[in-house]
Amino acid sequence: MVKNKDFYTTNHEIHNITTKPNTNLRPPVCSLAVFQKGAYNSGIKLFNHLPLEMKSLSNETKLLKPALKRFLNLHSFYSVEEYLEYSFN
């Protein structure tokens, strides 16, 4: 996702209102379940659930990779559902 940022649209590009989810990626509108469950939409969902500190490192891949590795070692999620249910507050 980080290497192909030009394929994705952020909320900031859609509207100029400064909000908390401004750095989130915007999922495309689609009606096919195959596309909704595919890698493109799943990647957006997983990226949007990252803490804000991790999203801010998305422009610097050399810093993001070790930070993401530390983050996943610290929290040790056993499934994608467990990761999506976890609250970072």
N, C-alpha and C positions, 0 to 999 in steps of 0.2 A: 504494500500500500504506500509506503514511504517513497519508494523509488518511482512510482507511477502516479504521483499526485495530480498530474494533468488530466487523468481519467475521472477524477472525483470533484464534486462541487461541495463547498463548505456553506454553512448557514450565513456566514458573513458576505458571501458573494450574492446571495439571494436578497437579503435585506441589510440595511446599514444600522440597524438598532443594536446597541451594545447589550448583549445578554450573556448569561453564563454559558449556554450551549452554543455560543457563537463559533467556537472552534470545531464543533461536531461536523462530520461529513453528512451530506444530504443524500438519503437513499432515493433511488429513482422510483417513479411511480410505475408499477407493473402489476398485471393481473394473473400471470402464470405462476403457479405454485413452484414449478421447477426453477424458475428464475429467482423467486423469493427465497428459496432455500439454497441457492447456489453460492459459489465462493465469493462473488462480487458483493452481494447483499450481506452475507455472513461476515465478511471482512469489515464492512462498514459498521455493522452492529458491534463487533468485538472492539474495534478502534474507538467508537463513541463511548464505550463503557470504561475505557482507561481513565485513570485520574488525570486531572488537568496538568499536573507537572509532567506526566509522561507525554501528553499530547503536545506540550510546548517543545519537547525535544524532537518532534517528528521531522523538523527541517535539518537536524544534525544526526545523521545515521550512525556516526561513530560514537556518539554519546547515548543514543537511544538503545542500541543493542545491549550494552552492559547494564544499563538501567532497567531494561525490560527483564533481563535475566535475573537480576537481584530481586526485582519485584515478584516474579513468578516463584523464585526459590523461597522468598519470605512468606508468601501466602499459600502456596502449594494447593491449587485447585485440582480436583480430581475429575471434573467434567465441565463442559462448556456451560451447562445449566447452572452449576454451582458458581461459576465465575460471574454469570449474568445476574444471579440473585444476590451476590455480595454487594454490600453498601460500603463505599469508601469514606463515608463521613466520619 
